[in-house]
Amino acid sequence: MSKFRQIRSISEDYEFARKLESKFEFKISFIDCMHIAISKRVGCILVTRDKLLIEKANDFILADKPENLIH
């Protein structure tokens, strides 16, 4: 059993990411916005060390640094 699964983006992810990109005034990349959109849709935690991305993403999903998620 694999601990990873492939998740493909859908058009709704793209549309939501474009809205986020504008909402964040282009301070984070479109790719990061896609990560937020996909994480939101599938209910996953976004793991990153990017402080700005964590700050922006936490309005929509749970996002944090990996060391803060290890118990």
C-alpha positions as CSV (number, residue, x, y, z in Angstrom):
1,M,0.0,0.0,0.0
2,S,1.4,3.4,-1.0
3,K,1.5,6.4,1.3
4,F,1.2,8.7,-1.7
5,R,-1.5,9.2,-4.3
6,Q,-1.6,11.2,-7.5
7,I,-4.1,14.0,-7.5
8,R,-4.9,15.8,-10.8
9,S,-6.1,19.3,-10.9
10,I,-9.5,20.1,-12.4
11,S,-10.9,23.2,-14.0
12,E,-12.5,24.3,-10.7
13,D,-9.0,24.3,-9.1
14,Y,-7.7,26.5,-11.9
15,E,-10.6,29.0,-11.5
16,F,-10.3,29.2,-7.7
17,A,-6.5,29.6,-8.0
18,R,-6.9,32.5,-10.4
19,K,-9.3,34.2,-7.9
20,L,-6.8,33.6,-5.1
21,E,-4.0,35.0,-7.1
22,S,-5.9,38.2,-7.6
23,K,-7.1,38.3,-4.0
24,F,-3.5,38.0,-2.8
25,E,-2.5,40.8,-5.2
26,F,-0.1,38.4,-6.9
27,K,2.2,38.2,-3.8
28,I,2.2,34.4,-4.1
29,S,2.6,32.5,-7.3
30,F,-0.2,30.9,-9.3
31,I,1.3,27.5,-8.6
32,D,1.1,28.1,-4.9
33,C,-2.5,29.2,-5.4
34,M,-3.1,25.9,-7.2
35,H,-1.7,24.0,-4.2
36,I,-4.2,25.9,-2.0
37,A,-7.0,25.1,-4.3
38,I,-6.2,21.4,-4.7
39,S,-5.6,21.0,-0.9
40,K,-9.0,22.6,-0.2
41,R,-10.8,20.4,-2.7
42,V,-9.3,17.1,-1.4
43,G,-9.2,18.1,2.2
44,C,-5.4,17.8,2.6
45,I,-2.9,19.7,4.8
46,L,-0.6,21.9,2.8
47,V,3.0,21.3,4.1
48,T,5.5,24.1,3.2
49,R,8.2,26.2,4.8
50,D,7.0,29.3,3.0
51,K,5.8,31.7,5.8
52,L,3.8,33.9,3.5
53,L,2.1,30.9,1.8
54,I,1.2,29.5,5.2
55,E,-0.2,32.8,6.3
56,K,-2.4,33.3,3.2
57,A,-3.4,29.6,2.9
58,N,-4.6,29.4,6.5
59,D,-7.6,31.5,5.5
60,F,-8.8,28.5,3.5
61,I,-7.1,25.3,4.6
62,L,-4.7,24.0,7.3
63,A,-1.1,24.8,6.2
64,D,2.0,24.5,8.3
65,K,5.7,23.6,8.4
66,P,6.5,19.9,8.5
67,E,8.2,20.1,11.9
68,N,5.0,21.5,13.4
69,L,3.0,18.6,12.1
70,I,5.1,15.8,13.6
71,H,3.9,14.4,16.9
